[in-house]
Each structure stands twice: as C-alpha cells, then as structure tokens.
C-alpha cells in the first residue's frame, strides 16, 4: 500500500479528561488536514460526544474501543452499534488484547462483536496477536492464523446477513496485528517479524476472495521514532497507536511524517 493511503489509528484507551481530549482532537484534526494518511481516533465512551463535536467536519474518523452486537437490551456495561452511530462514530475496535487478557473476552464473543458491528454499519478494527509465551514457543503463526481465520470464516458465512455488504462503510474491515508483548512495553517487534506476520495474514485474507480489501495494521509500541520505518513496509497498511497517540508531541511528529 502506498504511504499516502496508510491508516493511522489512535487508541486513546482509558485516558484523558474532556478538555485534554478536545484539545488533542483539535490538534490531530489540524495535523490530519495536511497529512496523506487516513487518521482514526478511538476515545473512551464519555469523551466521544465531545470529540465528535470537534471532528464532525474534519478528515478524522472517530469510533469506539469496543462495541456490543445488539441494538439494545439487558447488557449492563455495554454499548450498542446504533448508540455509537447516533453520535457519528464510523468504527469500533474489537478484540484488543486488553479485552482478551484483562476482561477475559473469548474469541467467540469478539467475533460476535465484530459481526454485529459490521451488520449495523460500523467499520471494525479486529485486533489479533500472540502473548509473550506463545511468541517464545514459536506459536505466533498458529495463534494469529486461528484468530484471523475464525473471524473470516464467520464473516464469509454471515455475508448474506450483511445487507449492505457492498456499502463502503461495511467494507472497512481492518485487522490489527498487535503482539501482546509489544503493547505498552516499549518492546517493538522487528521489522522482519512484522513483515512476516503481515504477509501470513494477507495470504489468509486473499484465500477468501472478498470483493474488498482488508488492510492490516501493526500495533505495539509504535512511536515517533519507529513509525516511519514500520509503515514503510509494503505489507503494513497502517498502525494502531496507543501511548504515543495521547501525547500531542509524539502523535504530532508521527503525523508530520505523512504530510
Ligand atoms: P501502545 O498500544 O502503542 O501503547 O503499545 C497499542 C495498542 O494497544 O493498541
């Protein structure tokens, strides 16, 4: 993918107060105007309406960090795709390793979230990745392939239900490869590792012959110093950025590299 088409997705996680968030959103939006990449921001739920006001007429997409599959109901603590759409969200992240590891979300639940979200017209960034132990046991390909295939199998079977499947909003099905051991640790996978796992994921995707592309992002300690060399890799379609995305200096420097 050409550098100009890369996706820079910011995962703000459980951070920032309203004023900080609106200031950062305004800053990112101004940078994004001069930037060739596509910029996405996922703030926490309470920040979303405030960030939405700043970003509604900007080039920046905003979305949530998780989503339920149903429109409403007795699901304490959850948020529905239609609630997110009502405030202008265009996507949701699902299956982040913090959801899988800390909150015990199973692969089945994550797939339900991803499909429900797509069904209701929200794009999805599905996160996959191996733990440190799996990495050390050389199980990366096995683990990541399982996570990707189990989702794509269900997606292929569910395609009849996805009424607006050819709609551009539904087309944005994105996979983010995030080695769990590289998230928030400062440890980054080598470019060789990243390229190899991304190539595997792309070759799995190709087998499904979907009538749309599925970009593959890299995430895990992406910062202002390593972003460019990771994103220069042909098989890397973008980055999912955590820590560096809530630091205006760092995210500013990353965005500047795409202007
Ligand atoms: P990090 O987080 O950039 O802070 O490692 C990435 C992520 O969790 O998506």
py3Dmol code that shows the C-alpha trace and the ligand (Angstrom):
import py3Dmol

protein = """\
ATOM      1  CA  UNK A   1       0.000   0.000   0.000  1.00  0.00           C
ATOM      2  CA  UNK A   2       1.317   3.456  -0.907  1.00  0.00           C
ATOM      3  CA  UNK A   3       2.421   5.559   2.034  1.00  0.00           C
ATOM      4  CA  UNK A   4      -0.294   8.083   1.253  1.00  0.00           C
ATOM      5  CA  UNK A   5      -3.037   5.518   1.824  1.00  0.00           C
ATOM      6  CA  UNK A   6      -1.871   4.265   5.178  1.00  0.00           C
ATOM      7  CA  UNK A   7      -4.164   4.289   8.195  1.00  0.00           C
ATOM      8  CA  UNK A   8      -3.058   5.849  11.471  1.00  0.00           C
ATOM      9  CA  UNK A   9      -5.485   4.705  14.167  1.00  0.00           C
ATOM     10  CA  UNK A  10      -5.180   6.216  17.632  1.00  0.00           C
ATOM     11  CA  UNK A  11      -6.336   4.132  20.579  1.00  0.00           C
ATOM     12  CA  UNK A  12      -6.654   6.533  23.487  1.00  0.00           C
ATOM     13  CA  UNK A  13      -7.636   3.704  25.878  1.00  0.00           C
ATOM     14  CA  UNK A  14      -8.909   4.825  29.346  1.00  0.00           C
ATOM     15  CA  UNK A  15      -7.125   8.164  29.276  1.00  0.00           C
ATOM     16  CA  UNK A  16      -7.741  11.929  29.130  1.00  0.00           C
ATOM     17  CA  UNK A  17     -10.296  14.321  30.592  1.00  0.00           C
ATOM     18  CA  UNK A  18     -12.777  16.222  28.427  1.00  0.00           C
ATOM     19  CA  UNK A  19     -10.657  19.342  27.997  1.00  0.00           C
ATOM     20  CA  UNK A  20      -7.478  17.421  27.231  1.00  0.00           C
ATOM     21  CA  UNK A  21      -9.355  15.228  24.774  1.00  0.00           C
ATOM     22  CA  UNK A  22     -10.962  18.099  22.890  1.00  0.00           C
ATOM     23  CA  UNK A  23      -7.633  19.939  22.673  1.00  0.00           C
ATOM     24  CA  UNK A  24      -5.897  16.815  21.393  1.00  0.00           C
ATOM     25  CA  UNK A  25      -8.686  16.109  18.908  1.00  0.00           C
ATOM     26  CA  UNK A  26      -8.415  19.658  17.556  1.00  0.00           C
ATOM     27  CA  UNK A  27      -4.640  19.331  17.264  1.00  0.00           C
ATOM     28  CA  UNK A  28      -4.844  15.961  15.495  1.00  0.00           C
ATOM     29  CA  UNK A  29      -7.534  17.250  13.162  1.00  0.00           C
ATOM     30  CA  UNK A  30      -5.346  20.220  12.123  1.00  0.00           C
ATOM     31  CA  UNK A  31      -2.388  17.902  11.513  1.00  0.00           C
ATOM     32  CA  UNK A  32      -4.608  15.431   9.655  1.00  0.00           C
ATOM     33  CA  UNK A  33      -5.620  18.174   7.198  1.00  0.00           C
ATOM     34  CA  UNK A  34      -2.037  18.290   5.969  1.00  0.00           C
ATOM     35  CA  UNK A  35      -1.488  14.560   6.220  1.00  0.00           C
ATOM     36  CA  UNK A  36      -1.715  11.974   3.453  1.00  0.00           C
ATOM     37  CA  UNK A  37      -2.664   9.150   5.771  1.00  0.00           C
ATOM     38  CA  UNK A  38      -6.190   8.360   6.934  1.00  0.00           C
ATOM     39  CA  UNK A  39      -6.472   9.257  10.632  1.00  0.00           C
ATOM     40  CA  UNK A  40      -8.786   7.461  13.047  1.00  0.00           C
ATOM     41  CA  UNK A  41      -9.322   8.178  16.768  1.00  0.00           C
ATOM     42  CA  UNK A  42     -10.903   5.926  19.399  1.00  0.00           C
ATOM     43  CA  UNK A  43     -11.532   7.866  22.635  1.00  0.00           C
ATOM     44  CA  UNK A  44     -13.323   6.486  25.695  1.00  0.00           C
ATOM     45  CA  UNK A  45     -17.154   6.449  25.631  1.00  0.00           C
ATOM     46  CA  UNK A  46     -17.658   9.575  27.751  1.00  0.00           C
ATOM     47  CA  UNK A  47     -15.257  11.573  25.582  1.00  0.00           C
ATOM     48  CA  UNK A  48     -16.865  10.539  22.315  1.00  0.00           C
ATOM     49  CA  UNK A  49     -19.667  13.169  22.116  1.00  0.00           C
ATOM     50  CA  UNK A  50     -17.152  15.931  22.929  1.00  0.00           C
ATOM     51  CA  UNK A  51     -14.600  14.685  20.422  1.00  0.00           C
ATOM     52  CA  UNK A  52     -17.410  14.208  17.884  1.00  0.00           C
ATOM     53  CA  UNK A  53     -18.219  17.937  18.041  1.00  0.00           C
ATOM     54  CA  UNK A  54     -14.605  18.788  17.219  1.00  0.00           C
ATOM     55  CA  UNK A  55     -14.254  16.201  14.480  1.00  0.00           C
ATOM     56  CA  UNK A  56     -17.663  16.223  12.781  1.00  0.00           C
ATOM     57  CA  UNK A  57     -16.487  18.210   9.756  1.00  0.00           C
ATOM     58  CA  UNK A  58     -12.898  17.045   9.786  1.00  0.00           C
ATOM     59  CA  UNK A  59     -10.987  14.383   7.844  1.00  0.00           C
ATOM     60  CA  UNK A  60     -10.590  12.330  11.022  1.00  0.00           C
ATOM     61  CA  UNK A  61     -12.768   9.269  11.663  1.00  0.00           C
ATOM     62  CA  UNK A  62     -13.782   8.643  15.220  1.00  0.00           C
ATOM     63  CA  UNK A  63     -15.037   5.482  16.819  1.00  0.00           C
ATOM     64  CA  UNK A  64     -15.171   3.377  19.958  1.00  0.00           C
ATOM     65  CA  UNK A  65     -12.822   0.976  21.695  1.00  0.00           C
ATOM     66  CA  UNK A  66     -15.409  -1.785  21.962  1.00  0.00           C
ATOM     67  CA  UNK A  67     -18.998  -2.492  20.922  1.00  0.00           C
ATOM     68  CA  UNK A  68     -21.838  -4.936  21.588  1.00  0.00           C
ATOM     69  CA  UNK A  69     -23.567  -6.778  18.746  1.00  0.00           C
ATOM     70  CA  UNK A  70     -27.184  -5.982  19.650  1.00  0.00           C
ATOM     71  CA  UNK A  71     -29.085  -2.720  19.187  1.00  0.00           C
ATOM     72  CA  UNK A  72     -30.401  -2.565  22.780  1.00  0.00           C
ATOM     73  CA  UNK A  73     -31.243  -4.784  25.715  1.00  0.00           C
ATOM     74  CA  UNK A  74     -30.214  -6.020  29.140  1.00  0.00           C
ATOM     75  CA  UNK A  75     -26.443  -5.868  28.704  1.00  0.00           C
ATOM     76  CA  UNK A  76     -25.127  -3.873  31.658  1.00  0.00           C
ATOM     77  CA  UNK A  77     -21.928  -2.014  30.900  1.00  0.00           C
ATOM     78  CA  UNK A  78     -22.153  -2.433  27.133  1.00  0.00           C
ATOM     79  CA  UNK A  79     -22.738  -0.036  24.251  1.00  0.00           C
ATOM     80  CA  UNK A  80     -24.582  -0.773  21.021  1.00  0.00           C
ATOM     81  CA  UNK A  81     -23.537  -0.057  17.432  1.00  0.00           C
ATOM     82  CA  UNK A  82     -26.614   2.156  16.946  1.00  0.00           C
ATOM     83  CA  UNK A  83     -25.712   4.242  20.004  1.00  0.00           C
ATOM     84  CA  UNK A  84     -22.280   4.799  18.523  1.00  0.00           C
ATOM     85  CA  UNK A  85     -23.683   5.602  15.098  1.00  0.00           C
ATOM     86  CA  UNK A  86     -26.070   8.123  16.631  1.00  0.00           C
ATOM     87  CA  UNK A  87     -23.103  10.291  17.630  1.00  0.00           C
ATOM     88  CA  UNK A  88     -21.368   9.840  14.305  1.00  0.00           C
ATOM     89  CA  UNK A  89     -18.925   7.034  15.063  1.00  0.00           C
ATOM     90  CA  UNK A  90     -17.798   5.190  11.974  1.00  0.00           C
ATOM     91  CA  UNK A  91     -15.932   2.275  13.536  1.00  0.00           C
ATOM     92  CA  UNK A  92     -15.145   0.250  16.591  1.00  0.00           C
ATOM     93  CA  UNK A  93     -12.061  -1.581  17.740  1.00  0.00           C
ATOM     94  CA  UNK A  94     -12.823  -5.138  18.866  1.00  0.00           C
ATOM     95  CA  UNK A  95     -10.739  -7.894  20.403  1.00  0.00           C
ATOM     96  CA  UNK A  96      -7.996  -5.677  21.733  1.00  0.00           C
ATOM     97  CA  UNK A  97      -5.622  -7.824  23.796  1.00  0.00           C
ATOM     98  CA  UNK A  98      -6.565  -5.828  26.896  1.00  0.00           C
ATOM     99  CA  UNK A  99     -10.163  -7.022  26.345  1.00  0.00           C
ATOM    100  CA  UNK A 100      -8.998 -10.592  25.732  1.00  0.00           C
ATOM    101  CA  UNK A 101      -6.472 -10.751  28.607  1.00  0.00           C
ATOM    102  CA  UNK A 102      -7.771  -8.490  31.389  1.00  0.00           C
ATOM    103  CA  UNK A 103     -11.504  -8.883  30.796  1.00  0.00           C
ATOM    104  CA  UNK A 104     -11.453 -12.471  29.575  1.00  0.00           C
ATOM    105  CA  UNK A 105     -13.313 -11.819  26.325  1.00  0.00           C
ATOM    106  CA  UNK A 106     -13.333 -15.031  24.334  1.00  0.00           C
ATOM    107  CA  UNK A 107     -12.614 -15.268  20.640  1.00  0.00           C
ATOM    108  CA  UNK A 108     -16.311 -16.172  20.103  1.00  0.00           C
ATOM    109  CA  UNK A 109     -17.518 -13.045  21.890  1.00  0.00           C
ATOM    110  CA  UNK A 110     -15.065 -10.929  19.921  1.00  0.00           C
ATOM    111  CA  UNK A 111     -16.291 -12.348  16.617  1.00  0.00           C
ATOM    112  CA  UNK A 112     -19.896 -11.634  17.675  1.00  0.00           C
ATOM    113  CA  UNK A 113     -18.911  -8.052  18.435  1.00  0.00           C
ATOM    114  CA  UNK A 114     -17.150  -7.664  15.080  1.00  0.00           C
ATOM    115  CA  UNK A 115     -20.003  -9.122  13.025  1.00  0.00           C
ATOM    116  CA  UNK A 116     -22.699  -7.254  14.961  1.00  0.00           C
ATOM    117  CA  UNK A 117     -20.840  -4.048  14.479  1.00  0.00           C
ATOM    118  CA  UNK A 118     -20.459  -4.611  10.711  1.00  0.00           C
ATOM    119  CA  UNK A 119     -24.068  -5.647  10.411  1.00  0.00           C
ATOM    120  CA  UNK A 120     -25.112  -2.308  11.850  1.00  0.00           C
ATOM    121  CA  UNK A 121     -22.855  -0.362   9.509  1.00  0.00           C
ATOM    122  CA  UNK A 122     -19.821   0.307  11.669  1.00  0.00           C
ATOM    123  CA  UNK A 123     -16.367  -0.489  10.372  1.00  0.00           C
ATOM    124  CA  UNK A 124     -14.297  -2.778  12.530  1.00  0.00           C
ATOM    125  CA  UNK A 125     -10.661  -2.940  13.566  1.00  0.00           C
ATOM    126  CA  UNK A 126     -10.203  -6.507  14.793  1.00  0.00           C
ATOM    127  CA  UNK A 127      -7.077  -6.945  16.912  1.00  0.00           C
ATOM    128  CA  UNK A 128      -5.122 -10.176  16.889  1.00  0.00           C
ATOM    129  CA  UNK A 129      -1.772 -11.133  18.341  1.00  0.00           C
ATOM    130  CA  UNK A 130       0.215 -13.636  20.353  1.00  0.00           C
ATOM    131  CA  UNK A 131       1.254 -13.476  24.020  1.00  0.00           C
ATOM    132  CA  UNK A 132       4.908 -13.453  25.077  1.00  0.00           C
ATOM    133  CA  UNK A 133       4.742 -17.137  25.947  1.00  0.00           C
ATOM    134  CA  UNK A 134       3.250 -18.002  22.584  1.00  0.00           C
ATOM    135  CA  UNK A 135       5.899 -15.880  20.879  1.00  0.00           C
ATOM    136  CA  UNK A 136       8.663 -17.679  22.768  1.00  0.00           C
ATOM    137  CA  UNK A 137       7.120 -21.046  21.887  1.00  0.00           C
ATOM    138  CA  UNK A 138       7.147 -20.083  18.196  1.00  0.00           C
ATOM    139  CA  UNK A 139       3.354 -20.197  18.117  1.00  0.00           C
ATOM    140  CA  UNK A 140       2.816 -16.759  16.573  1.00  0.00           C
ATOM    141  CA  UNK A 141       1.650 -18.004  13.179  1.00  0.00           C
ATOM    142  CA  UNK A 142      -0.602 -20.649  14.719  1.00  0.00           C
ATOM    143  CA  UNK A 143      -2.276 -18.229  17.160  1.00  0.00           C
ATOM    144  CA  UNK A 144      -2.665 -15.331  14.745  1.00  0.00           C
ATOM    145  CA  UNK A 145      -3.892 -17.581  11.916  1.00  0.00           C
ATOM    146  CA  UNK A 146      -6.538 -19.060  14.208  1.00  0.00           C
ATOM    147  CA  UNK A 147      -7.750 -15.617  15.306  1.00  0.00           C
ATOM    148  CA  UNK A 148      -7.883 -14.292  11.749  1.00  0.00           C
ATOM    149  CA  UNK A 149      -9.415 -17.409  10.157  1.00  0.00           C
ATOM    150  CA  UNK A 150     -12.076 -17.877  12.821  1.00  0.00           C
ATOM    151  CA  UNK A 151     -13.253 -14.321  12.174  1.00  0.00           C
ATOM    152  CA  UNK A 152     -13.072 -14.511   8.381  1.00  0.00           C
ATOM    153  CA  UNK A 153     -14.876 -17.870   8.311  1.00  0.00           C
ATOM    154  CA  UNK A 154     -17.764 -16.390  10.262  1.00  0.00           C
ATOM    155  CA  UNK A 155     -17.695 -13.279   8.114  1.00  0.00           C
ATOM    156  CA  UNK A 156     -17.871 -15.342   4.940  1.00  0.00           C
ATOM    157  CA  UNK A 157     -20.818 -17.325   6.341  1.00  0.00           C
ATOM    158  CA  UNK A 158     -22.550 -14.220   7.581  1.00  0.00           C
ATOM    159  CA  UNK A 159     -22.250 -12.346   4.302  1.00  0.00           C
ATOM    160  CA  UNK A 160     -25.925 -12.864   3.394  1.00  0.00           C
ATOM    161  CA  UNK A 161     -26.954 -11.205   6.615  1.00  0.00           C
ATOM    162  CA  UNK A 162     -24.742  -8.221   5.998  1.00  0.00           C
ATOM    163  CA  UNK A 163     -27.381  -6.452   3.977  1.00  0.00           C
ATOM    164  CA  UNK A 164     -25.224  -3.559   2.832  1.00  0.00           C
ATOM    165  CA  UNK A 165     -22.130  -5.628   2.299  1.00  0.00           C
ATOM    166  CA  UNK A 166     -21.055  -3.690  -0.757  1.00  0.00           C
ATOM    167  CA  UNK A 167     -21.561  -0.405   1.068  1.00  0.00           C
ATOM    168  CA  UNK A 168     -18.269   1.388   1.600  1.00  0.00           C
ATOM    169  CA  UNK A 169     -18.833   1.620   5.354  1.00  0.00           C
ATOM    170  CA  UNK A 170     -19.076  -2.118   5.667  1.00  0.00           C
ATOM    171  CA  UNK A 171     -16.021  -2.542   3.505  1.00  0.00           C
ATOM    172  CA  UNK A 172     -13.768  -1.206   6.180  1.00  0.00           C
ATOM    173  CA  UNK A 173     -12.842  -4.437   7.807  1.00  0.00           C
ATOM    174  CA  UNK A 174      -9.408  -3.978   9.232  1.00  0.00           C
ATOM    175  CA  UNK A 175      -7.136  -6.378  11.065  1.00  0.00           C
ATOM    176  CA  UNK A 176      -4.584  -5.048  13.536  1.00  0.00           C
ATOM    177  CA  UNK A 177      -1.680  -7.323  14.346  1.00  0.00           C
ATOM    178  CA  UNK A 178      -0.564  -6.453  17.844  1.00  0.00           C
ATOM    179  CA  UNK A 179       1.871  -8.800  19.577  1.00  0.00           C
ATOM    180  CA  UNK A 180       0.658  -8.689  23.199  1.00  0.00           C
ATOM    181  CA  UNK A 181       4.238  -8.479  24.490  1.00  0.00           C
ATOM    182  CA  UNK A 182       4.815  -5.299  22.460  1.00  0.00           C
ATOM    183  CA  UNK A 183       1.803  -3.359  23.753  1.00  0.00           C
ATOM    184  CA  UNK A 184       2.701  -0.551  26.125  1.00  0.00           C
ATOM    185  CA  UNK A 185       6.044  -2.186  26.894  1.00  0.00           C
ATOM    186  CA  UNK A 186       8.365  -0.228  24.631  1.00  0.00           C
ATOM    187  CA  UNK A 187       9.334  -3.549  23.000  1.00  0.00           C
ATOM    188  CA  UNK A 188       8.660  -3.452  19.288  1.00  0.00           C
ATOM    189  CA  UNK A 189       8.659  -6.484  17.037  1.00  0.00           C
ATOM    190  CA  UNK A 190      11.470  -6.355  14.495  1.00  0.00           C
ATOM    191  CA  UNK A 191      10.531  -5.166  11.017  1.00  0.00           C
ATOM    192  CA  UNK A 192      11.353  -8.683   9.835  1.00  0.00           C
ATOM    193  CA  UNK A 193       8.881 -10.197  12.317  1.00  0.00           C
ATOM    194  CA  UNK A 194       6.210  -7.661  11.446  1.00  0.00           C
ATOM    195  CA  UNK A 195       6.635  -8.212   7.706  1.00  0.00           C
ATOM    196  CA  UNK A 196       6.484 -11.970   8.110  1.00  0.00           C
ATOM    197  CA  UNK A 197       3.287 -11.999  10.222  1.00  0.00           C
ATOM    198  CA  UNK A 198       1.615  -9.410   7.972  1.00  0.00           C
ATOM    199  CA  UNK A 199       2.456 -11.477   4.912  1.00  0.00           C
ATOM    200  CA  UNK A 200       0.847 -14.501   6.572  1.00  0.00           C
ATOM    201  CA  UNK A 201      -2.292 -12.520   7.431  1.00  0.00           C
ATOM    202  CA  UNK A 202      -2.532 -11.072   3.899  1.00  0.00           C
ATOM    203  CA  UNK A 203      -2.227 -14.529   2.380  1.00  0.00           C
ATOM    204  CA  UNK A 204      -5.017 -15.853   4.635  1.00  0.00           C
ATOM    205  CA  UNK A 205      -7.251 -12.928   3.644  1.00  0.00           C
ATOM    206  CA  UNK A 206      -6.577 -13.497  -0.066  1.00  0.00           C
ATOM    207  CA  UNK A 207      -7.964 -17.030   0.111  1.00  0.00           C
ATOM    208  CA  UNK A 208     -11.431 -15.679   0.903  1.00  0.00           C
ATOM    209  CA  UNK A 209     -11.645 -13.643  -2.324  1.00  0.00           C
ATOM    210  CA  UNK A 210     -13.696 -10.950  -0.641  1.00  0.00           C
ATOM    211  CA  UNK A 211     -14.796  -8.189  -3.037  1.00  0.00           C
ATOM    212  CA  UNK A 212     -12.945  -5.635  -0.910  1.00  0.00           C
ATOM    213  CA  UNK A 213      -9.516  -5.241   0.622  1.00  0.00           C
ATOM    214  CA  UNK A 214      -8.807  -5.898   4.272  1.00  0.00           C
ATOM    215  CA  UNK A 215      -5.982  -3.617   5.416  1.00  0.00           C
ATOM    216  CA  UNK A 216      -3.628  -4.992   8.076  1.00  0.00           C
ATOM    217  CA  UNK A 217      -2.273  -2.575  10.690  1.00  0.00           C
ATOM    218  CA  UNK A 218       0.615  -3.081  13.101  1.00  0.00           C
ATOM    219  CA  UNK A 219       0.317  -2.080  16.757  1.00  0.00           C
ATOM    220  CA  UNK A 220       2.584  -2.325  19.776  1.00  0.00           C
ATOM    221  CA  UNK A 221       4.839   0.500  20.991  1.00  0.00           C
ATOM    222  CA  UNK A 222       4.645   2.427  17.733  1.00  0.00           C
ATOM    223  CA  UNK A 223       6.162   5.856  18.353  1.00  0.00           C
ATOM    224  CA  UNK A 224       7.577   8.918  16.624  1.00  0.00           C
ATOM    225  CA  UNK A 225      10.937   7.195  16.117  1.00  0.00           C
ATOM    226  CA  UNK A 226       9.868   3.857  14.662  1.00  0.00           C
ATOM    227  CA  UNK A 227       6.573   4.684  12.922  1.00  0.00           C
ATOM    228  CA  UNK A 228       8.078   5.586   9.583  1.00  0.00           C
ATOM    229  CA  UNK A 229      10.252   2.516   9.177  1.00  0.00           C
ATOM    230  CA  UNK A 230       7.375   0.190  10.160  1.00  0.00           C
ATOM    231  CA  UNK A 231       4.931   1.974   7.870  1.00  0.00           C
ATOM    232  CA  UNK A 232       7.422   1.924   5.018  1.00  0.00           C
ATOM    233  CA  UNK A 233       6.935  -1.854   4.912  1.00  0.00           C
ATOM    234  CA  UNK A 234       4.786  -2.660   1.889  1.00  0.00           C
ATOM    235  CA  UNK A 235       2.718  -5.250   3.793  1.00  0.00           C
ATOM    236  CA  UNK A 236       1.892  -2.849   6.630  1.00  0.00           C
ATOM    237  CA  UNK A 237      -1.224  -0.836   5.785  1.00  0.00           C
ATOM    238  CA  UNK A 238      -1.133   1.350   8.856  1.00  0.00           C
ATOM    239  CA  UNK A 239      -0.586   1.487  12.597  1.00  0.00           C
ATOM    240  CA  UNK A 240      -2.694   1.212  15.721  1.00  0.00           C
ATOM    241  CA  UNK A 241      -1.052   3.591  18.173  1.00  0.00           C
ATOM    242  CA  UNK A 242      -1.696   3.622  21.917  1.00  0.00           C
ATOM    243  CA  UNK A 243       0.633   5.514  24.269  1.00  0.00           C
ATOM    244  CA  UNK A 244       2.130   7.801  21.629  1.00  0.00           C
ATOM    245  CA  UNK A 245      -1.338   8.812  20.426  1.00  0.00           C
ATOM    246  CA  UNK A 246      -2.237  10.637  23.656  1.00  0.00           C
ATOM    247  CA  UNK A 247       0.979  12.665  23.663  1.00  0.00           C
ATOM    248  CA  UNK A 248       0.493  15.619  21.333  1.00  0.00           C
ATOM    249  CA  UNK A 249       4.217  15.984  20.669  1.00  0.00           C
ATOM    250  CA  UNK A 250       4.600  12.321  19.703  1.00  0.00           C
ATOM    251  CA  UNK A 251       1.446  11.963  17.610  1.00  0.00           C
ATOM    252  CA  UNK A 252       2.217  15.334  16.025  1.00  0.00           C
ATOM    253  CA  UNK A 253       5.639  14.064  14.983  1.00  0.00           C
ATOM    254  CA  UNK A 254       4.124  10.853  13.598  1.00  0.00           C
ATOM    255  CA  UNK A 255       1.509  12.749  11.578  1.00  0.00           C
ATOM    256  CA  UNK A 256       4.136  15.187  10.291  1.00  0.00           C
ATOM    257  CA  UNK A 257       5.962  12.258   8.693  1.00  0.00           C
ATOM    258  CA  UNK A 258       2.924  11.746   6.443  1.00  0.00           C
ATOM    259  CA  UNK A 259       2.450  15.331   5.313  1.00  0.00           C
TER     260      UNK A 259
END
"""
ligand_1 = """\
9
LIG
P 0.890 1.016 22.555
O -0.582 0.410 22.426
O 1.151 1.808 21.316
O 0.841 1.864 23.797
O 1.819 -0.134 22.689
C -1.059 -0.083 21.204
C -2.432 -0.661 21.407
O -2.684 -1.200 22.481
O -3.293 -0.601 20.526
"""
view = py3Dmol.view(width=600, height=400)
view.addModel(protein, "pdb")
view.setStyle({"model": 0}, {"cartoon": {"style": "trace"}})
view.addModel(ligand_1, "xyz")
view.setStyle({"model": 1}, {"stick": {}})
view.zoomTo()
view.show()
